[in-house]
Amino acid sequence: MNPPIAPKPTPRKPVAKKPASDPVRVAIVDDSRSQREGWAMLLGSQPGFAVVGQAGDGAQALALARRERLDVVLMDIQMPRVNGLVAAERIRGDEQVRALGRAPQIVLVTAVDLDDHVPAAALAGAYAVLYKDVDPEALFETLHEAAAYRGEQYAGQ
């Protein structure tokens, strides 16, 4: 049985933030261009993050993860073509992605009820599920924790 995913993850091992000289490499995936650009501006304002790519759906996210070494993928759940749940599972299990290093952690975001998505997100291998209107400091903390996480892997990992 897989552990549940909490809106604000509690690491199983102590985690440390990556040094400022080694920012968290993030890909942003959302079908809304304005949402992607907003996340990119927010993360770009922080010295501990580097936005290395953006994608409009899960298929584009997988292609991006195959090209770029990523620490974290910040991804919307509800998107056309390939949604965030399917993309998370594909990214976490893809051999080409793993050839670049360890598979990135997935932080899914949603504008609808979290309870509807947490079980499926856990099965897809996501690190956390957050509301899109998450407090910026909580988002930064979650992304840092996800990037540093080296503990137990979820289903299919």
N, CA and C atoms as an extended XYZ file, in Angstrom:
471
Properties=species:S:1:pos:R:3:atomname:S:1:resname:S:1:resid:I:1 pbc="F F F"
N         0.842       -1.177        0.000 N   MET     1
C         0.000        0.000        0.000 CA  MET     1
C         0.887        1.240        0.000 C   MET     1
N         0.521        2.207       -0.815 N   ASN     2
C         1.307        3.426       -0.941 CA  ASN     2
C         0.939        4.416        0.148 C   ASN     2
N         1.913        5.184        0.643 N   PRO     3
C         1.595        6.202        1.647 CA  PRO     3
C         0.757        7.304        1.013 C   PRO     3
N        -0.137        7.919        1.767 N   PRO     4
C        -0.957        8.994        1.207 CA  PRO     4
C        -0.112       10.234        0.957 C   PRO     4
N        -0.562       11.041        0.046 N   ILE     5
C         0.104       12.307       -0.243 CA  ILE     5
C        -0.666       13.387        0.486 C   ILE     5
N         0.025       14.138        1.284 N   ALA     6
C        -0.595       15.239        2.022 CA  ALA     6
C        -0.432       16.526        1.233 C   ALA     6
N        -1.353       17.479        1.386 N   PRO     7
C        -1.203       18.754        0.690 CA  PRO     7
C         0.136       19.422        0.989 C   PRO     7
N         0.636       19.277        2.203 N   LYS     8
C         1.963       19.785        2.549 CA  LYS     8
C         2.750       18.577        3.027 C   LYS     8
N         3.682       18.088        2.171 N   PRO     9
C         4.349       16.823        2.499 CA  PRO     9
C         5.197       16.904        3.749 C   PRO     9
N         5.245       15.788        4.451 N   THR    10
C         6.124       15.649        5.600 CA  THR    10
C         7.214       14.674        5.201 C   THR    10
N         8.453       15.137        5.039 N   PRO    11
C         9.513       14.238        4.597 CA  PRO    11
C         9.755       13.123        5.602 C   PRO    11
N        10.123       11.954        5.093 N   ARG    12
C        10.424       10.821        5.954 CA  ARG    12
C        11.851       10.891        6.472 C   ARG    12
N        12.699       11.641        5.782 N   LYS    13
C        14.075       11.851        6.203 CA  LYS    13
C        14.297       13.355        6.291 C   LYS    13
N        15.198       13.811        7.134 N   PRO    14
C        15.509       15.236        7.137 CA  PRO    14
C        16.029       15.642        5.758 C   PRO    14
N        15.564       16.780        5.293 N   VAL    15
C        16.025       17.265        4.001 CA  VAL    15
C        16.671       18.623        4.180 C   VAL    15
N        17.630       18.892        3.344 N   ALA    16
C        18.295       20.191        3.358 CA  ALA    16
C        18.042       20.857        2.023 C   ALA    16
N        17.956       22.160        2.035 N   LYS    17
C        17.807       22.874        0.784 CA  LYS    17
C        19.092       22.734       -0.011 C   LYS    17
N        18.929       22.739       -1.336 N   LYS    18
C        20.103       22.691       -2.179 CA  LYS    18
C        20.860       24.011       -2.013 C   LYS    18
N        22.180       24.000       -2.117 N   PRO    19
C        22.933       25.245       -2.003 CA  PRO    19
C        22.494       26.252       -3.066 C   PRO    19
N        22.600       27.523       -2.751 N   ALA    20
C        22.195       28.577       -3.688 CA  ALA    20
C        22.955       28.455       -5.008 C   ALA    20
N        24.175       27.918       -4.965 N   SER    21
C        24.943       27.748       -6.189 CA  SER    21
C        24.369       26.645       -7.072 C   SER    21
N        23.488       25.848       -6.528 N   ASP    22
C        22.863       24.746       -7.255 CA  ASP    22
C        21.351       24.874       -7.111 C   ASP    22
N        20.725       25.769       -7.885 N   PRO    23
C        19.289       26.004       -7.707 CA  PRO    23
C        18.453       24.784       -8.090 C   PRO    23
N        17.258       24.732       -7.559 N   VAL    24
C        16.292       23.688       -7.905 CA  VAL    24
C        15.845       23.941       -9.346 C   VAL    24
N        16.052       22.943      -10.196 N   ARG    25
C        15.697       23.046      -11.615 CA  ARG    25
C        14.243       22.600      -11.777 C   ARG    25
N        13.391       23.544      -12.185 N   VAL    26
C        11.951       23.324      -12.233 CA  VAL    26
C        11.427       23.461      -13.659 C   VAL    26
N        10.521       22.564      -14.033 N   ALA    27
C         9.732       22.704      -15.257 CA  ALA    27
C         8.308       23.030      -14.826 C   ALA    27
N         7.666       23.924      -15.550 N   ILE    28
C         6.298       24.330      -15.241 CA  ILE    28
C         5.395       23.851      -16.370 C   ILE    28
N         4.335       23.120      -15.988 N   VAL    29
C         3.439       22.529      -16.977 CA  VAL    29
C         2.001       22.909      -16.637 C   VAL    29
N         1.361       23.624      -17.544 N   ASP    30
C        -0.036       24.027      -17.375 CA  ASP    30
C        -0.559       24.400      -18.750 C   ASP    30
N        -1.816       24.089      -19.022 N   ASP    31
C        -2.378       24.443      -20.321 CA  ASP    31
C        -2.676       25.935      -20.432 C   ASP    31
N        -2.660       26.660      -19.336 N   SER    32
C        -2.869       28.101      -19.348 CA  SER    32
C        -1.508       28.803      -19.419 C   SER    32
N        -1.283       29.506      -20.507 N   ARG    33
C        -0.020       30.231      -20.669 CA  ARG    33
C         0.170       31.265      -19.564 C   ARG    33
N        -0.899       31.961      -19.199 N   SER    34
C        -0.772       32.978      -18.147 CA  SER    34
C        -0.431       32.335      -16.803 C   SER    34
N        -0.954       31.155      -16.523 N   GLN    35
C        -0.610       30.451      -15.288 CA  GLN    35
C         0.866       30.055      -15.296 C   GLN    35
N         1.330       29.502      -16.415 N   ARG    36
C         2.751       29.126      -16.531 CA  ARG    36
C         3.651       30.337      -16.327 C   ARG    36
N         3.323       31.425      -16.986 N   GLU    37
C         4.150       32.628      -16.884 CA  GLU    37
C         4.121       33.203      -15.478 C   GLU    37
N         2.964       33.102      -14.803 N   GLY    38
C         2.868       33.568      -13.419 CA  GLY    38
C         3.757       32.752      -12.484 C   GLY    38
N         3.703       31.409      -12.623 N   TRP    39
C         4.565       30.545      -11.819 CA  TRP    39
C         6.032       30.855      -12.124 C   TRP    39
N         6.346       31.050      -13.415 N   ALA    40
C         7.731       31.320      -13.806 CA  ALA    40
C         8.230       32.640      -13.213 C   ALA    40
N         7.399       33.664      -13.224 N   MET    41
C         7.793       34.941      -12.622 CA  MET    41
C         8.007       34.785      -11.123 C   MET    41
N         7.091       34.073      -10.465 N   LEU    42
C         7.199       33.868       -9.021 CA  LEU    42
C         8.485       33.110       -8.678 C   LEU    42
N         8.728       31.991       -9.350 N   LEU    43
C         9.927       31.196       -9.060 CA  LEU    43
C        11.192       31.923       -9.503 C   LEU    43
N        11.106       32.662      -10.599 N   GLY    44
C        12.256       33.414      -11.075 CA  GLY    44
C        12.671       34.533      -10.140 C   GLY    44
N        11.764       34.946       -9.265 N   SER    45
C        12.080       36.008       -8.301 CA  SER    45
C        12.859       35.468       -7.111 C   SER    45
N        13.017       34.151       -7.039 N   GLN    46
C        13.689       33.507       -5.914 CA  GLN    46
C        15.060       32.981       -6.338 C   GLN    46
N        16.105       33.253       -5.564 N   PRO    47
C        17.439       32.809       -5.957 CA  PRO    47
C        17.632       31.296       -5.942 C   PRO    47
N        16.802       30.544       -5.259 N   GLY    48
C        16.989       29.103       -5.145 CA  GLY    48
C        16.347       28.284       -6.235 C   GLY    48
N        15.805       28.937       -7.272 N   PHE    49
C        15.105       28.215       -8.328 CA  PHE    49
C        15.578       28.646       -9.704 C   PHE    49
N        15.581       27.697      -10.630 N   ALA    50
C        15.844       27.982      -12.033 CA  ALA    50
C        14.731       27.318      -12.841 C   ALA    50
N        13.924       28.115      -13.516 N   VAL    51
C        12.887       27.571      -14.388 CA  VAL    51
C        13.577       27.213      -15.697 C   VAL    51
N        13.664       25.918      -15.992 N   VAL    52
C        14.413       25.461      -17.157 CA  VAL    52
C        13.525       25.109      -18.340 C   VAL    52
N        12.225       25.210      -18.174 N   GLY    53
C        11.338       24.946      -19.293 CA  GLY    53
C         9.884       25.019      -18.897 C   GLY    53
N         9.043       25.179      -19.915 N   GLN    54
C         7.604       25.217      -19.725 CA  GLN    54
C         6.957       24.335      -20.782 C   GLN    54
N         5.785       23.800      -20.455 N   ALA    55
C         5.041       22.966      -21.384 CA  ALA    55
C         3.552       23.195      -21.178 C   ALA    55
N         2.769       22.957      -22.225 N   GLY    56
C         1.337       23.199      -22.188 CA  GLY    56
C         0.483       21.984      -21.919 C   GLY    56
N         1.091       20.797      -21.909 N   ASP    57
C         0.344       19.582      -21.570 CA  ASP    57
C         1.336       18.489      -21.188 C   ASP    57
N         0.803       17.347      -20.796 N   GLY    58
C         1.642       16.271      -20.303 CA  GLY    58
C         2.558       15.662      -21.346 C   GLY    58
N         2.127       15.623      -22.610 N   ALA    59
C         2.993       15.085      -23.670 CA  ALA    59
C         4.212       15.981      -23.846 C   ALA    59
N         3.991       17.280      -23.835 N   GLN    60
C         5.106       18.227      -23.942 CA  GLN    60
C         5.994       18.149      -22.700 C   GLN    60
N         5.397       17.885      -21.537 N   ALA    61
C         6.167       17.760      -20.296 CA  ALA    61
C         7.122       16.574      -20.373 C   ALA    61
N         6.652       15.448      -20.893 N   LEU    62
C         7.511       14.276      -21.036 CA  LEU    62
C         8.658       14.580      -21.989 C   LEU    62
N         8.366       15.229      -23.112 N   ALA    63
C         9.423       15.592      -24.069 CA  ALA    63
C        10.451       16.508      -23.412 C   ALA    63
N         9.988       17.459      -22.611 N   LEU    64
C        10.885       18.377      -21.903 CA  LEU    64
C        11.751       17.615      -20.904 C   LEU    64
N        11.131       16.703      -20.150 N   ALA    65
C        11.871       15.931      -19.150 CA  ALA    65
C        12.895       15.004      -19.796 C   ALA    65
N        12.678       14.624      -21.034 N   ARG    66
C        13.653       13.796      -21.753 CA  ARG    66
C        14.849       14.617      -22.243 C   ARG    66
N        14.670       15.945      -22.382 N   ARG    67
C        15.737       16.834      -22.875 CA  ARG    67
C        16.526       17.502      -21.769 C   ARG    67
N        15.852       17.831      -20.659 N   GLU    68
C        16.459       18.634      -19.594 CA  GLU    68
C        16.540       17.839      -18.302 C   GLU    68
N        17.641       17.994      -17.575 N   ARG    69
C        17.729       17.406      -16.241 CA  ARG    69
C        16.901       18.297      -15.317 C   ARG    69
N        15.896       17.705      -14.703 N   LEU    70
C        14.970       18.436      -13.836 CA  LEU    70
C        15.012       17.879      -12.429 C   LEU    70
N        14.843       18.766      -11.459 N   ASP    71
C        14.680       18.325      -10.079 CA  ASP    71
C        13.203       18.129       -9.753 C   ASP    71
N        12.370       19.067      -10.251 N   VAL    72
C        10.945       19.057       -9.935 CA  VAL    72
C        10.148       19.492      -11.163 C   VAL    72
N         8.999       18.855      -11.351 N   VAL    73
C         8.030       19.293      -12.349 CA  VAL    73
C         6.813       19.795      -11.581 C   VAL    73
N         6.490       21.077      -11.752 N   LEU    74
C         5.301       21.688      -11.167 CA  LEU    74
C         4.233       21.634      -12.245 C   LEU    74
N         3.190       20.799      -12.041 N   MET    75
C         2.292       20.471      -13.139 CA  MET    75
C         0.822       20.479      -12.728 C   MET    75
N         0.022       21.089      -13.576 N   ASP    76
C        -1.429       21.084      -13.406 CA  ASP    76
C        -1.949       19.665      -13.616 C   ASP    76
N        -2.984       19.309      -12.888 N   ILE    77
C        -3.586       17.981      -13.066 CA  ILE    77
C        -4.483       17.960      -14.299 C   ILE    77
N        -5.321       18.973      -14.453 N   GLN    78
C        -6.325       18.955      -15.515 CA  GLN    78
C        -5.830       19.729      -16.732 C   GLN    78
N        -5.442       18.959      -17.766 N   MET    79
C        -4.969       19.531      -19.018 CA  MET    79
C        -5.491       18.682      -20.169 C   MET    79
N        -5.596       19.266      -21.358 N   PRO    80
C        -6.026       18.478      -22.519 CA  PRO    80
C        -4.913       17.527      -22.978 C   PRO    80
N        -5.231       16.667      -23.898 N   ARG    81
C        -4.343       15.638      -24.461 CA  ARG    81
C        -3.851       14.682      -23.397 C   ARG    81
N        -2.815       15.029      -22.659 N   VAL    82
C        -2.275       14.175      -21.612 CA  VAL    82
C        -2.328       14.956      -20.308 C   VAL    82
N        -3.155       14.499      -19.362 N   ASN    83
C        -3.310       15.236      -18.105 CA  ASN    83
C        -2.107       15.023      -17.190 C   ASN    83
N        -2.090       15.755      -16.092 N   GLY    84
C        -0.960       15.720      -15.174 CA  GLY    84
C        -0.750       14.386      -14.491 C   GLY    84
N        -1.823       13.659      -14.214 N   LEU    85
C        -1.685       12.349      -13.562 CA  LEU    85
C        -0.997       11.346      -14.483 C   LEU    85
N        -1.427       11.304      -15.722 N   VAL    86
C        -0.815       10.397      -16.692 CA  VAL    86
C         0.629       10.815      -16.948 C   VAL    86
N         0.853       12.112      -17.112 N   ALA    87
C         2.205       12.611      -17.374 CA  ALA    87
C         3.147       12.317      -16.207 C   ALA    87
N         2.656       12.450      -14.986 N   ALA    88
C         3.494       12.167      -13.819 CA  ALA    88
C         3.986       10.734      -13.850 C   ALA    88
N         3.093        9.811      -14.096 N   GLU    89
C         3.471        8.394      -14.138 CA  GLU    89
C         4.466        8.131      -15.268 C   GLU    89
N         4.230        8.737      -16.426 N   ARG    90
C         5.135        8.532      -17.560 CA  ARG    90
C         6.520        9.117      -17.282 C   ARG    90
N         6.565       10.325      -16.737 N   ILE    91
C         7.851       10.974      -16.458 CA  ILE    91
C         8.639       10.179      -15.425 C   ILE    91
N         7.979        9.784      -14.349 N   ARG    92
C         8.670        9.081      -13.257 CA  ARG    92
C         9.202        7.712      -13.707 C   ARG    92
N         8.567        7.096      -14.706 N   GLY    93
C         8.983        5.763      -15.125 CA  GLY    93
C         9.754        5.706      -16.429 C   GLY    93
N        10.009        6.836      -17.053 N   ASP    94
C        10.613        6.856      -18.382 CA  ASP    94
C        12.127        6.624      -18.330 C   ASP    94
N        12.618        5.701      -19.133 N   GLU    95
C        14.048        5.379      -19.163 CA  GLU    95
C        14.888        6.533      -19.696 C   GLU    95
N        14.392        7.262      -20.691 N   GLN    96
C        15.154        8.402      -21.223 CA  GLN    96
C        15.297        9.494      -20.168 C   GLN    96
N        14.269        9.710      -19.382 N   VAL    97
C        14.331       10.698      -18.303 CA  VAL    97
C        15.359       10.244      -17.270 C   VAL    97
N        15.302        8.995      -16.902 N   ARG    98
C        16.232        8.454      -15.905 CA  ARG    98
C        17.679        8.474      -16.399 C   ARG    98
N        17.877        8.410      -17.705 N   ALA    99
C        19.230        8.447      -18.249 CA  ALA    99
C        19.908        9.795      -17.974 C   ALA    99
N        19.137       10.844      -17.750 N   LEU   100
C        19.683       12.168      -17.432 CA  LEU   100
C        20.051       12.292      -15.957 C   LEU   100
N        19.646       11.350      -15.157 N   GLY   101
C        19.842       11.383      -13.706 CA  GLY   101
C        18.585       10.818      -13.064 C   GLY   101
N        18.409       11.053      -11.794 N   ARG   102
C        17.197       10.530      -11.165 CA  ARG   102
C        15.974       11.254      -11.730 C   ARG   102
N        14.862       10.535      -11.778 N   ALA   103
C        13.630       11.126      -12.296 CA  ALA   103
C        13.215       12.293      -11.407 C   ALA   103
N        12.695       13.355      -11.998 N   PRO   104
C        12.282       14.499      -11.179 CA  PRO   104
C        11.090       14.155      -10.301 C   PRO   104
N        10.991       14.841       -9.192 N   GLN   105
C         9.799       14.731       -8.357 CA  GLN   105
C         8.687       15.538       -9.023 C   GLN   105
N         7.469       15.097       -8.833 N   ILE   106
C         6.317       15.757       -9.432 CA  ILE   106
C         5.496       16.410       -8.328 C   ILE   106
N         5.241       17.700       -8.477 N   VAL   107
C         4.331       18.421       -7.594 CA  VAL   107
C         3.158       18.844       -8.465 C   VAL   107
N         2.012       18.228       -8.199 N   LEU   108
C         0.810       18.525       -8.964 CA  LEU   108
C         0.039       19.657       -8.316 C   LEU   108
N        -0.626       20.456       -9.143 N   VAL   109
C        -1.456       21.547       -8.648 CA  VAL   109
C        -2.848       21.426       -9.255 C   VAL   109
N        -3.823       21.882       -8.489 N   THR   110
C        -5.208       21.805       -8.934 CA  THR   110
C        -5.999       22.990       -8.399 C   THR   110
N        -7.048       23.331       -9.115 N   ALA   111
C        -7.952       24.380       -8.661 CA  ALA   111
C        -9.206       23.785       -8.031 C   ALA   111
N        -9.322       22.459       -8.086 N   VAL   112
C       -10.501       21.780       -7.534 CA  VAL   112
C       -10.117       20.988       -6.297 C   VAL   112
N       -11.070       20.323       -5.703 N   ASP   113
C       -10.898       19.619       -4.442 CA  ASP   113
C        -9.742       18.624       -4.472 C   ASP   113
N        -8.806       18.789       -3.546 N   LEU   114
C        -7.648       17.896       -3.448 CA  LEU   114
C        -8.048       16.446       -3.215 C   LEU   114
N        -9.058       16.224       -2.397 N   ASP   115
C        -9.449       14.856       -2.049 CA  ASP   115
C        -9.801       14.033       -3.281 C   ASP   115
N       -10.241       14.711       -4.347 N   ASP   116
C       -10.586       13.998       -5.567 CA  ASP   116
C        -9.352       13.455       -6.288 C   ASP   116
N        -8.169       14.012       -6.011 N   HIS   117
C        -6.981       13.678       -6.788 CA  HIS   117
C        -5.865       12.991       -6.014 C   HIS   117
N        -5.871       13.048       -4.711 N   VAL   118
C        -4.740       12.531       -3.929 CA  VAL   118
C        -4.484       11.042       -4.173 C   VAL   118
N        -5.483       10.170       -4.152 N   PRO   119
C        -5.180        8.744       -4.378 CA  PRO   119
C        -4.554        8.481       -5.750 C   PRO   119
N        -5.095        9.088       -6.788 N   ALA   120
C        -4.543        8.889       -8.130 CA  ALA   120
C        -3.149        9.489       -8.245 C   ALA   120
N        -2.918       10.614       -7.581 N   ALA   121
C        -1.597       11.244       -7.606 CA  ALA   121
C        -0.563       10.347       -6.939 C   ALA   121
N        -0.941        9.711       -5.836 N   ALA   122
C        -0.020        8.796       -5.151 CA  ALA   122
C         0.336        7.623       -6.061 C   ALA   122
N        -0.645        7.083       -6.739 N   LEU   123
C        -0.388        5.967       -7.650 CA  LEU   123
C         0.486        6.386       -8.827 C   LEU   123
N         0.384        7.643       -9.236 N   ALA   124
C         1.184        8.150      -10.357 CA  ALA   124
C         2.608        8.496       -9.937 C   ALA   124
N         2.893        8.466       -8.640 N   GLY   125
C         4.243        8.747       -8.169 CA  GLY   125
C         4.500       10.202       -7.832 C   GLY   125
N         3.451       11.000       -7.664 N   ALA   126
C         3.630       12.413       -7.337 CA  ALA   126
C         4.140       12.580       -5.909 C   ALA   126
N         4.935       13.607       -5.708 N   TYR   127
C         5.453       13.922       -4.376 CA  TYR   127
C         4.387       14.626       -3.541 C   TYR   127
N         3.641       15.539       -4.163 N   ALA   128
C         2.632       16.314       -3.433 CA  ALA   128
C         1.579       16.826       -4.407 C   ALA   128
N         0.429       17.174       -3.846 N   VAL   129
C        -0.642       17.834       -4.587 CA  VAL   129
C        -0.994       19.093       -3.807 C   VAL   129
N        -0.998       20.224       -4.499 N   LEU   130
C        -1.286       21.516       -3.874 CA  LEU   130
C        -2.404       22.228       -4.624 C   LEU   130
N        -3.078       23.122       -3.924 N   TYR   131
C        -4.014       24.015       -4.601 CA  TYR   131
C        -3.226       25.042       -5.391 C   TYR   131
N        -3.782       25.489       -6.512 N   LYS   132
C        -3.099       26.501       -7.322 CA  LYS   132
C        -2.908       27.814       -6.573 C   LYS   132
N        -3.753       28.090       -5.610 N   ASP   133
C        -3.618       29.347       -4.871 CA  ASP   133
C        -2.767       29.188       -3.609 C   ASP   133
N        -1.864       28.216       -3.610 N   VAL   134
C        -0.988       27.964       -2.473 CA  VAL   134
C        -0.181       29.218       -2.148 C   VAL   134
N         0.053       29.425       -0.865 N   ASP   135
C         0.892       30.522       -0.412 CA  ASP   135
C         2.279       30.362       -1.040 C   ASP   135
N         2.868       31.431       -1.571 N   PRO   136
C         4.182       31.302       -2.208 CA  PRO   136
C         5.240       30.659       -1.322 C   PRO   136
N         5.297       31.020       -0.052 N   GLU   137
C         6.304       30.425        0.829 CA  GLU   137
C         6.105       28.921        0.978 C   GLU   137
N         4.859       28.481        1.044 N   ALA   138
C         4.573       27.046        1.130 CA  ALA   138
C         4.958       26.351       -0.180 C   ALA   138
N         4.736       27.017       -1.298 N   LEU   139
C         5.150       26.460       -2.588 CA  LEU   139
C         6.662       26.315       -2.641 C   LEU   139
N         7.388       27.361       -2.261 N   PHE   140
C         8.855       27.309       -2.287 CA  PHE   140
C         9.369       26.171       -1.403 C   PHE   140
N         8.802       26.065       -0.201 N   GLU   141
C         9.217       25.014        0.731 CA  GLU   141
C         8.953       23.626        0.150 C   GLU   141
N         7.775       23.442       -0.437 N   THR   142
C         7.428       22.146       -1.014 CA  THR   142
C         8.364       21.794       -2.165 C   THR   142
N         8.674       22.760       -3.017 N   LEU   143
C         9.569       22.493       -4.141 CA  LEU   143
C        10.979       22.155       -3.666 C   LEU   143
N        11.468       22.872       -2.653 N   HIS   144
C        12.784       22.557       -2.093 CA  HIS   144
C        12.791       21.157       -1.480 C   HIS   144
N        11.753       20.823       -0.722 N   GLU   145
C        11.668       19.499       -0.106 CA  GLU   145
C        11.578       18.402       -1.160 C   GLU   145
N        10.793       18.642       -2.197 N   ALA   146
C        10.662       17.648       -3.267 CA  ALA   146
C        12.003       17.414       -3.950 C   ALA   146
N        12.738       18.481       -4.227 N   ALA   147
C        14.030       18.357       -4.907 CA  ALA   147
C        15.032       17.592       -4.056 C   ALA   147
N        14.952       17.750       -2.746 N   ALA   148
C        15.910       17.111       -1.840 CA  ALA   148
C        15.491       15.703       -1.432 C   ALA   148
N        14.265       15.316       -1.683 N   TYR   149
C        13.724       14.050       -1.213 CA  TYR   149
C        14.442       12.857       -1.841 C   TYR   149
N        14.904       11.952       -1.016 N   ARG   150
C        15.595       10.752       -1.487 CA  ARG   150
C        15.031        9.495       -0.830 C   ARG   150
N        13.902        9.608       -0.174 N   GLY   151
C        13.350        8.497        0.593 CA  GLY   151
C        12.636        7.476       -0.253 C   GLY   151
N        11.700        6.838        0.394 N   GLU   152
C        10.901        5.767       -0.205 CA  GLU   152
C        10.240        6.242       -1.482 C   GLU   152
N        10.234        5.411       -2.480 N   GLN   153
C         9.587        5.726       -3.746 CA  GLN   153
C         8.183        5.132       -3.755 C   GLN   153
N         7.316        5.740       -4.522 N   TYR   154
C         5.938        5.275       -4.605 CA  TYR   154
C         5.782        4.268       -5.734 C   TYR   154
N         4.555        3.879       -5.993 N   ALA   155
C         4.235        2.831       -6.965 CA  ALA   155
C         4.914        3.087       -8.309 C   ALA   155
N         5.449        2.037       -8.869 N   GLY   156
C         6.023        2.105      -10.204 CA  GLY   156
C         7.396        2.751      -10.250 C   GLY   156
N         7.994        3.043       -9.128 N   GLN   157
C         9.270        3.772       -9.157 CA  GLN   157
C        10.431        2.838       -9.040 C   GLN   157
